[in-house]
Amino acid sequence: MTDRTVALLVAAGQGSRAGGDIPKQFRRIGGKPVLAHAVDALAGHTAIGSVVLVVGAGQEEDARAALESRTVSAIVQGADSRRGSVRAGLEHIASAGGAARILVHDAARPFLPATVIDRLLAALEGAPGAIPALPVADTLVRSEHDKAGDVVDRDGLFRVQTPQAFRFDALLAAHRSWDGNREATDDAQILRHSGHDVTLVAGDERLEKLTYAEDFLRAEARLGAARSVRTGMGYDVHRLAPDEELWLCGVRIPHDRGLAGHSDADVAIHALVDALLGALAEGDIGSHFPPSDPQWRGVASSRFLEYAAERVAKRDGFIEHVDLTLICEAPKIGPHRDAMRARIAEILHLPPNRVSIKATTTERLGFAGRREGIAAQAVATLSLPALI
C-alpha cells in the first residue's frame, strides 16, 4: 500500500445560485480564479503528494484555463451528484495505485489554511475519518409558516466544512457499499454509515462556502483587508572551483568549474531562500541550516527551498512572485533559463509565469568579472494574513 496523501478537489458544480455567466469555481477573487486559490492551498502543503481534480462534463477546458499553468495529477469527469463525482475521483485514484490518506475538498471553499490540513492529518493517526467543524453560535428556531417557532437547542451542534480527511481504503469501501438511490450531504455521512467513527477538529471561518453573489463580494473585501503584501530580498556569493559540479536554480549546468560550498552551493537558491525567510522576518539561511552542521554537507539546496516554502505555508501565506538575478560572466544563462524557471516553479508549487530569472555581468569588474565566483540576488513577494 502506498503511503501517499492525495487531495481530491471537487469542482463539478454549476454554481447557479452565485449568479454570473460562468460556474463559481471559475470566477475570480483577488484577481485569481476560485479554483486556482483552492489548488494552491492544497498543492502548497508539503504533506499532500498530489491533487486530483473532478470537474463536470464539458468543463475540462475551462478548468485548465482557470489553473493558469498550474498542474494537477489528473482531471476526472464527475457525475450529476456530488457523491457521484467524489466516487469517480476515488475510483480514478484507486486505479492509479491508491493512497493511504485522502482529503476531499470543495473548490467553493478556496481559502484553506494550512493549519486545518495539519489538524486533519494529525487526527487521522487515531481515527479513520476527520472533519473540520465550527460550533453553532447563533440562536436556532424552527419555522412555522414563515413565523419563528420553537428554539432549537444548539448544544452539541456544529457546522461542518471541508476538506474532510479519511483513510483512503475506508472511504472507498464506504462509497462502494452506499445505496445508489440515496444521496448524502457529505463524505463523513457515508463513512459513518459503514460503521466508522469520524473525529471533529477545529474548522476555520475562512473556509466558509461561496454560494451566493454576496459571498463573492464579502470574500473580495475580506481578501483585500485581511492580507498584507511582504517583500524579502536575498543575496549570496559562492566561489568557482575546479572538480565541483555547477548547480544553479536546481539545474546542473555543464561547466569547467563548479561552485564551492558546504551544500551543493546553489547560489541562486540560497539567495531565494534568504528572500523568502526575509519576507517572513525569520532570519536567514545560515540560522536555519548552519554550515557548521555536518548533516547539510553536500545536500541539494532544493531541500532548503522546500523548507522555506513550508514556512510560508505554515503562516497561511502564498508566494505571489519570485525574481532572481544571476551575476556572472560564464556560463551563459540564456540556454538554461526555461529549465531553471520550471525547476523553481516545481519546488515552490508555482506556475512558471510567477518565476522570473535574469542574468547580467559586471562588465568584467570585480570577482564576478574575473570569473572567480557567481553572485545572485533574489526578491520574493508574499501574501500573508494581515497583522492586527
N, C-alpha and C positions, 0 to 999 in steps of 0.2 A: 504493500500500500504506500502510495506517495505521501510525503509529509507536507505537501504544499497547501497554502491557503489561497483560495480563489474568491474573488468578488464577482457576484452575478448582479449586474446592473440592469434593472427592468425599465425600459423606455419605450414601451409599445403602445401607450395610450394616445388618444386624440386630443385630450385636454380641452374639450369644447366649453367647459364652464369658465375657463380662463379668458375666453374671448380671443379676438385676433384671427388672422388668416392661417396661422401655422400652429401645429401642436406645441404645447407649452415647453416641452423638453428642448425644442429648437429655438425658442425665443431667447433674447439676450438680456442679461442683467449685468450691470457694470461693464458693458462692452464685450461680454463673453457669453456664449450660449450656455443655457442652463445645463445641458448635457456635458459640456466641457468642464464646468465647475465640478460636477459630480465625479467625472473621470479623474480629474486632477487630484481630488481629495482621496480617492481610493488608490490610484496608481502611485501617489506620493508617499504612501505609508510603507515603510520598509518590511513590514510583516506580510504584506499582500504580494503574492508571486505573480498573479495575472488577473486581468479583468475581462470578463465575458459580457458582451452587450446584447440584450434582447430588444429587438425593435419590431414594429408592426409590419404587416405586409405592405410592400411598396415604399418603405421608409429608409431603406439602406443607403440610398444616395444622399438623402437629407442628413442622415446620421454621420456619414463620412464628411460631409461639408461642415457640420457642426463641430466635429472633432478637431478640425483645423490642424492637420498634420500629426495629431496625437495618434498613437496606435493602441489597439486593444488586441487581445489574443484571438478573438473571434467575434463576429456579428451574426447572431442567430435570429431567425424569423420566429416571432411569437405567435400567440393564438388569440382568440376572441376574448378570453378572460385573463385576468392577471395570474390566476392559478395555472392556467394552461401555458402561459408564457414562461413562468418560473419552471414548470415541468420540462418545457422544451430546452431551457438553458441547462437544467440539471442533467438531462439525457445527453446533451452535447458534451458536457464536462466528463460524464461517465465514459462516453465513447473515446474521449481523448486521454484516458488513463486515470480519471477520477481525481480525488483530492482528499485531504484529511479534514479540512475545515472549509466552510462556505459562508460567506457573508452575502445575504440577499438584500439589495438596496433599491430604493425607488429614485429614479432620476429627478422626480419632483421635489426631493429633499436635497438640494445640491450643496448646502453649506454644512458639510460634515466635519466636525472637529476630530483631530487625530486621537484625542483623549477618549472619545467614545469608542473608537475601534480598540484602543488599549483595554478598556474595561470589558468589552465584549469577549475579546480573545482570552483575557485572564479568567473570565467566568467559565469559559469552555473547558478549562482544566479540570473542573469538577462537575460539569453538567453537560448533557447532550445538546442543550439549546440555551441561548441567552438573548434577551431583547432589551433595548433601551426604553425607558418609560419615565413619564413625569407625573407627579401626583396631581389630582384634580383640585384646583384652588377655588373655583367659582361655586356658588350655590347652584344646585341642580333641582329642577322641578319637572313634573310630568305635565304634558299639555292636555288640556281637556277642552276641545272645541275652541282652540285659539285663546284659551284663558289659562292662567297659571293654576296648576293643580298641586298635588302634594309634593313636598320637598323630598328629594331622594337623598338618603344618607351617603355622603361621599367618602366616608372612611373606607380605606382599602381600595379605592378606585384610582386607576392610573390611565393616562393617555399613552398609547403605545406608538413608538416611532420605528423607523428603520435607520441603519441596517440591522437585520436580525442575523445572529450568528448561530451556526449549527455544526455538529459533526456531520460530514457530508453523507456518509452511508446511512445514517439515521434519517436524515431529511429525504433522501432519495427513496428509501423504502417506504416512508410515510406517504409521499406523493403517489407512489405506485399503488399503494393499497387504498387510497382515498376513493370514496364513491364519486364517480364522474358526474353523477346527476346533481350533486350538491356543490355549492360554492363556499369558499372560506374567506374570511376577512383578511387573514394574513397566514404566513407560513408557520408561525408558532401554534396557531389553532390546529393545523394539520399534524404537527409533531405531537402535540398533547393528545390528540385523538388516537394516535398509535401507541399511547401508553408511556410516553417520555415526559419528564419534568422539564420546565423551562424557567430559567433564572432571570429575575429582573435586575438590571443595572441602571444607574442614573443616566437619564437622557440629557438633552440639551435644547434650550429654547431656539437655538439657531437651526434646528432640524425641522422646524415647522413646515408642513407641506404647502407647496404652491398649488392652489386650487382655483381661486377666483382672480379677476383682474386686479382687485385692490391688494391682493397678496403680492403681486409683482411690484406695485408702487411702493409698498412698505419695504419689500426686500431691497429695492433700488436705493431707497433713502437710508435704510439701515446699513447697507454695504458701504455706502459712502461715508456715513457718520461713524461707523463702528471700527473702521480700519485706518491705519496710517501707513504712509509710504516711508520706508527706510532705505538708505543708500550706504553701502560699505565699499571701501577701497582696499586693495591689496597690492603688494609689490614684493617681488622676490628675485634673487640672483643666484645662479649656480655657475661654477667654472666648467669649461670644457676640458676633458681629459682623454688621453688615449685608453683603449681597452675598456671603454664604458659604452653601454647602449644609450641611444638618444631617444628619450620619451618626451613628447610634447602633446598636451591635451589628451593624454591617454592613448596616443597613437605612437607606435615605434617608427622612427624615421631613419632611413638609411643614411649614414654619415660616417666620415672617417674618425670622428670623436664623439663621445657622449658626455652627458652632464654628470658631475661627481656630487655625491651627497649621501646622507645616511639611508634614505629610502631609495626609490628609483630616480629621485632628483628631478621629477617633472615640474619644472619651474612654473609653467602656466597653471597647472592645477594647484600648486602651492599658493600662488597669488590669488586664485579664485577662492580657495578655502578661507584665506585671510579676509577677503572681501565679504563673504557670507557671514563669517563669525563677527566681523566688524559691524555689519548691519544689525546683528543681534546684540552687539555690545557684550560679547562673550569671549574677549581675549583674542589670541592669535593661534596659529597652527602649532607653534612651539609649546604653548601652555597646555594643549590637549594631547600632543604627540611629541614629548621631549626627545631630542636627538640623542640624549644620554641613555634612553631606554632601548636595550638590545632587541626587544620584540619588533621594533619598527625597521630594523636594518634590512634594506633591500625590498621592502614591501611595496606593492603597487600603490601609487598615490591616489588611484581611484577610490581606495578604501577611505582615505581622508575626506574626499569629496562626498562620498555617500554618507559619512558621518555628519558632515556639515549640513547636508540636505535633511538628514533626520532631525538635527537640532532645530531647523526651521519648521519642520512638520510638528515637532513637539510643542512649539509655541503657537500652533494653529496658524502658521504663516504660509504664504505662497511665494515662490520665486517668480517674479514677473519678467525679469530680463537679466542677462549677464553679458558683459562686454570685456573681451580680452585683447590686449595688445602685446605682441611678442617683439622684442627689440634685439636684433641680431643682423650680422652681415651674411651669415650662412648657417643652416641651409635655407633654400628658398621655401617660403611657407605656402605660397600660392597653390602648388600642386597637391598639397595635403589639407588644404583648408576645409573642403567639404567633409572629409573623413574626420577631421578634428571636431567640427561642429556636430556631426552626427554622434560622435562618441560622448562629448559633453552633454548633449541633449539626452542621450540614453541614460547616463549616470544620474542626471537630475530629473528625469521623467518630464522633460520639456519638449515641446515641438521645436524643431531646428530653427524656425523663424524667430525664436526668442533667445537665440545664442549668436553672438557676434564675435568673430575672430579676425583680427587685423594684424599686420606686421609692418615694421618700419626699421630703418637703420639709424645709426648716429653719424652718418657721413664720415665713417672711418675714424671717429673720435672716441677716446676712452677705451675701456676694456672690451666693450662690445665691438667697437670699430676695429680693435686689434684682434678680434676673433678669439679672445681669451675666455669668454663666457657669454651667456644668454640671460637677458632680463625679461621680466613680464610684469605688466600692470593689469589689474582687473577691477571692474566696477560691477557690483551686484545690486539690483533693485528688488526689494521685498515688499510684500503687503502683509502687515501684521495687525492683530487686534489693537485698537487704539488704547492708549493708557488713559486711565480715569484719574 
